[in-house]
Amino acid sequence: GGAHPEVFEISGLLFPFVGRDEREVRPWRELLRDGAFSARSLSESPLSFMTRREWAELLLASRSRTWLRALHLGVHFAERGDTERATQLFSESIRLSPSAQAYRSLAVLSSEPSYAAGNYTLAWRLAKGAAFQGADRLRAALASEMCRFLNGRAAAAAATSPAEQAEWLERIKAFLLEVQSAPNAQEILANDNVLAAETRARVQLSGELDAAIDTLSSQCFPTYGSERAELIELWYEAHYRKAMLEKKEEAGASLDGLSPVEKHRIRRNNAIPANIGCPYPDNTCTSYQRPAFH
C-alpha cells in the first residue's frame, strides 16, 4: 500500500495520524512500515488499541513475537468474543513480559471471582509504581474498575453468605490502603467507584457510619447515573446501623433488630439527599443542595 505523510492506506485500511499523540500512533506506524514494534514501543505502555480485522492480520503476519503483539491480538479476539484464544494470548503476553494490561484483561475474562481478583491484584502491583507516561491514567482506570468489581462481589454476597461478604469487604479495605500510597492517590480516591466501595466497607465492615453518611451526602457520583439504588440502600443501612448503636445493640448486628415502624421513622427523618436521589444528575451537580441536617 502507498503512504501519505499523514495517512497510511493498506488494503483499504486508513489510519489518520494528524492531531494524535505521537506515543499513541508510533507503534502502529512501526507495524505498518516495519512489520514489528520497535524496542522503544516495547518499553512503553500502549495508549491505543486497534480491533479491526486488517490490524489483526498485520499483527498475525508480524515476524516479531513480542508481549505487545500478543496483548494487541488478545484484545482483538476478546472484542470478537473468542475468549479462549484471547486468554491464551494474554497469558503469552505475560510470559514474555508481565504487564498490568494483560493481567487486567485476564481478570475481565475470568468467570471465577477469586481468580479475577487475583489477576486484578497482580495488575495493580505492576501499575502502582509505574513511571511511564500515562501511568496515572492507567492507575485511575484500573482502580475504578477494581473497586466496581469488589463492590459488586460484596453486594452480591450480602444476601447469601455473610462470611463471603466479609471476605470481599476485607479485600476492599486492603485495596484502599494500597491506593493511599499510589502517586496519584488523591485523584483515585475521588473516583465514584472507589468512593462507593469505600462507603460500603465503612458501613458493613468498619462501622464508620458518620464518615459513610458524609460521603453519601456530599459527593456527586456523576457516573452512576440511574444506577443509584446501591447508594440509596447504603444511605438507609448506615442510618439503620446508627439507630441500632444508639439502642446499645452490638455493631454489625442484623438489621432485623429494628422493627418496620422504626425503619420507617428512620427513613422519614433521614430523607435521601438530592445528590444520590436524583437519577439524572449532570456532570457538575449544579442543582445539588446539601441536606439541612448536615
N, C-alpha and C positions, 0 to 999 in steps of 0.2 A: 504494500500500500504506500501511497505517497504521503508526504508530511508537509504541513504548513507551519510556519514559526509558532502559531498559536493553537492549531488544532491538528490532531492526528486522525487519519482515517484508515482503518484496516478492515477489509471485508464489511464495509458499511458501518463500522464502529467509530463513533465520534467521541472525542474527549476534549472538551474546552479547557484550556489551561489559563486563559485570561482571567485575572481577578481572583485567582485562587492562591492560597498559601503555598509557598514553594515546597514545604515539607509534606503537604498533603498530596501534591501531584508528582513529586520527584520519583517515588518508587514505580508509579505507573508509566511514567515516561521511560524509565530504565527498562521496564518489562517490554514496552513497545519497541524500543530501539535495540536493546541488547539481549532480550530474551531471558533476563535474570535481574535480580535485585543486587544493588551494589553493597559493598561492605558497610558503607555509611548508613544505608537504609536498614540493613540488618542490625545495626547497633541502636536503632531508634524504635520508638513505639509507633505503630501505624495510626494515622489520623483519619484515614478514609478506607472504605471497603466498596468493592465493585462486585455485583452479583449477576450481571448479565452473562449469558452463555458465552459470548465472544471473549470476555475476560477469562472465564474458566478455561476455555480452550488454550489461550495463551499461557496460563499457569500450568496446565497439564503438559503442554509442549516444552516448558522450560527445562533446560538441561541442568539447572541448579536445584538440588533437593534441599531446601532450607526450611527453617522453622516458620519464616514469614510466608513462604509459598504454601506450606501445609495449613497455616492459620487461615489464609485467604480462601483456600479451597474448602476448608471446613465450614466457613461462613457461607460460601456459595451453596454447598449441599444442604446445610441446615435450613437455609432460606427456601429450599425446594422440598423440604420435608423428608430428606434422606438422612434421618438421624443416626443410623448405624454407620454410614460412611463418614458423616460429619464427626462423630465421636472418635472414629479411628484416626481421622486427620488431626483433630485437636490433640489426641494422645501422642501422635507422631511429632507434632509441633513441640510439645512439652519435652519429649525425649531429646529432641535436637537442641532446644533452648527454652527453658521454662519461662512463661510469660503470664502476667495477670489476665490478659485477654483470653488465653487458651483455657486456663483454669476456670475463669468465669463462664466461658462457653460450655464447658463440661457440666458445670453446676446447673445452667439453664436447661440443658438437655436431659438431665437426670430425672428419673421418676421416683428415685429413692431420696426422701428428705435428708436423711443423715449424710448420705454420700454427697448430695448437693451442698449441704452446709460445710462439709469438709473441704470441698473444692473452692467454695467462696472464701473460706479462711486462708487457703493457700494463695488465692488470688490477691487477697488483701495484704498478706505479708509481703508479696512482691511489689504491690502498688504503694504501700505506705511510705517506704523510704526512697522511692524512685525520684530521680532528679532531672529526668529528661523534659524537654519542652512538652507541655500538655499533661504533665503528671498530675497537676492539681485537678484538672478536668476529669481525668481518669478516676482519681480517688473519690471525688464528689459523686460521680455517677455510680461507681461501684458501691459506695457506702449507702447511697439511696436505695439501690436495688437490693442489697443485702438486708437492710432494715425492713423493707417491704416484705421480703421473703420470711425473715424471722418473725416479724409481727404477725403475718398471716398464719404461720405454723402455730404460734402461741394461741391465737384466737380460735383456730380450728380445734385445738386440743382441749380448750376450756370446757367444752360440753361432754367430752368423752373420757379424758384421763387427766386428773389433776397433777399426777406425777409427771406426765409428759409435758403438760403445760408449764410446770415449774422448770423443767429442763430447758425449754425454749426461752423462757424468761431469763434464765441464768445466762444463756447464750447472748441475749440482747445486752444484758448488763456487762458481760465481759467484752463484747464488741465495742460498746460505748466507751469503756475505759481505754481500749486500743485507739479509738478515734481521737481522744483528747491529746495524744502526743503526735498526731499527724501534722505535717507542715501547714496545711490549710484547715485545721480543726474548726476554727470559728465558722468558716463557710459551710462545712459539712454539718455541724451541729445545728445550723439554722434551717436545714433541709426539711421539708414537710414529712417525708417518710421516716427520717431519723427522729424528729420530734414526736411523731405518733408512736414509734416503737419505745422511745424513752418514757413517754407518758404511760403506756401500758405497763412497763416494768415498774414504774413508780406506784401505780395503783394496785397492781396484782402481786407484786413481789416485795418491794422495799417499804411500802406504806407511806411514801412521801406524798400524801394526799393534797396538801396545800400547794406544793410545787406543781403537781399534775393539774390541779384546778386552775392555777395561774397560767400555765401553758395553754390549756384549752380555751381560756377566756381572753387571751392576749395575742395569740398567733393567728395568722391569716389562713394558712393551709390552702393556698390558691389552687394547687394542683389536684386537690381531692375532688373538686367539682361537686357532682351529685353523689359521690361515694362518701357521704358524711355520717351514715348510720353508725359506723365504728366509733367516730369521735363523740357522737351523742351518747352512745352506750357507755363509753368511758367516763363521760361527764357525770352521768347519773350514778354509775358504780362508785366513783370517787366520793360523791356525796352520801351514798348509802353507807359506805365504809366509815366515813366520818361520823355519821349518826350512830353507828354501832359502837364505835370507840367511845363516844360520849355516853353510851349506856354501859360503859365499862366491860364490854364484851371483848374477847380476845381478837387482836388484829388479824385480819385474814380469815375470820370465821365465815361460815356460809352466809350468803345474802338472805337465806331463809330466816335469819334471826330478826328480820324486820317484817312486820305484818303488812298486808296490802294497803291498809289505811295509812300506816307510817310512810310507806314508799310513795303513796300518792301525795302526802303532805310535803315530803321532801322535794318531789318533782315540782309541785306548785310553788314552793318557796325558793327554788333554785332554777329559774327558767333558763332554757338553753340560750347561751349567748349568741348574738347575731352572727359573729364571725364563723361559728361552726354550724349554726342552724340554717343558714341560707344555702340552698342547693345550687345557686347560680352566682357565686362570688366573682368579681372581676379580679384582675391580677394585682390591683393596688388596694383593694378593700376600702374604697373611698366612702362607702355607706356604713362602715362598721362603727358601732357605738359601744364603748366599754360598759359592761353591766354595772348597774348602780351599786350593787352590794360589794364591789371591789373599790 
